[in-house]
Amino acid sequence: MTTAFSDEAMEKEYEMNETIQTIRNLRTVHGDFSDRSIPEEQLQTILDCAIRAANASGRQSYSIIEVTDRERMQELCGYQGDRLLVFCVDFTRIIDVAAQLGHEYSISDVVSFVTGSTDTILAAQTACIAAKSLGIDSLFTNGIHRGDMSRVWDILALPEENCFPLIALVLGYPRVEPAFLKGRLSGVGVIHHETYRRLSEDEREAVIAEYDEPERHLSLGVDWAGQGMEHYLDWFYTKWSRKADTAPFCELLRRTGFLPGAR
Ligand SMILES: Cc1cc2nc3c(=O)[nH]c(=O)nc-3n(C[C@H](O)[C@H](O)[C@H](O)COP(=O)(O)O)c2cc1C
C-alpha cells in the first residue's frame, strides 16, 4: 500500500517537483542559439531571481552587464545568443557609497576576490536556473578571459579598479535540440560523507571507466580512440590540458586591486 509518507509516495512527490526537474534538465547550448527573442518581462524575471541569491554581508559584490548586440557579444566572449549577461565581481558601488558618507572602505585583497566571486557565481547560477524554468537555455563561458582581456573593460566601460569580469552567461533558445544530456560523476570522490576520503586505486579505475562509457556522456565528445588513445582521459590530459599562460590574468587581478603589487 502506498501511504502519504511511504518511500514510493515521497519519490513521486520528488519527481513532480518542478524545481528539481528544472535543475536536472540544465544543459549547455554550445553557441548554436536561434534568432528567437526572450520576452523582456522574462529577462527581467531572470535578473530579479539572480539578485535573490545569497551574498556576503549584504554587499551584493557583483554587477551584471546585459548585452543585446550580437556583434558585441561575439567580441566579448566568442559566442552569441539572444542576450549576454556578464557577471563581474564588483565592489565599486559599495566603495563609492562609502565615500559619499565620508567613510574609507577598501577591499583590495584576494579574500575579497574569493568572497566577491562567490556572490557573483551564486547570482549567475540562479539566473541560469531561472532562465531554464522559463524554457530559456544558456551557455556559461569564460571566453571573456581569452585573448586580450582589456577589451572587456573597453567594450563594457568597466571601472579600472575593484571590478573584474568573472563569467559570461549567454541566454537564448537552441537552434537544434541537443541530442543528449551530459552526465556527471556522482559517486565516491565527488560527494564525501563526514570526512574527506581520497579515491582508492580501484575507485580511480572506475572513474577512468566512467569517462570512457559513451552512454554516460562525460567526455568532451572527441574521438579519442580514433586518435590512438586507450582512454578518454589520456586524450584529456595530453591533448586538451595545456599549461595556460596565467600572467595576463594575474596582471589584471593586480591592476584591479585584488592581488598585491603595483597598480
Ligand atoms: C566556467 C565555465 C566555462 C565554460 N566555458 C565554455 C565555453 O567557452 N564554451 C562552451 O562551449 N562551453 C563552456 N562551458 C560549458 C561546459 O562545457 C558545460 O557545462 C559542460 O560541458 C557540461 O555540459 P552541460 O552543461 O550541458 O551539462 C563552460 C562552463 C563553465 C562552468
The ligand as an ORCA input file, in Angstrom:
! r2SCAN-3c Opt
* xyz 0 1
  C      33.427     28.279    -16.135
  C      32.808     27.621    -17.342
  C      33.276     27.942    -18.606
  C      32.714     27.357    -19.731
  N      33.147     27.761    -20.974
  C      32.594     27.223    -22.071
  C      32.974     27.669    -23.364
  O      33.771     28.600    -23.500
  N      32.411     27.083    -24.429
  C      31.475     26.079    -24.321
  O      31.002     25.580    -25.336
  N      31.068     25.637    -23.103
  C      31.592     26.194    -21.981
  N      31.164     25.801    -20.738
  C      30.083     24.802    -20.630
  C      30.618     23.418    -20.334
  O      31.302     22.919    -21.452
  C      29.435     22.517    -19.965
  O      28.810     22.999    -18.798
  C      29.882     21.093    -19.723
  O      30.362     20.521    -20.913
  C      28.721     20.220    -19.223
  O      27.680     20.242    -20.141
  P      26.218     20.608    -19.722
  O      26.248     21.970    -19.076
  O      25.420     20.572    -20.990
  O      25.747     19.575    -18.757
  C      31.682     26.391    -19.600
  C      31.202     26.080    -18.318
  C      31.738     26.693    -17.200
  C      31.177     26.379    -15.837
*
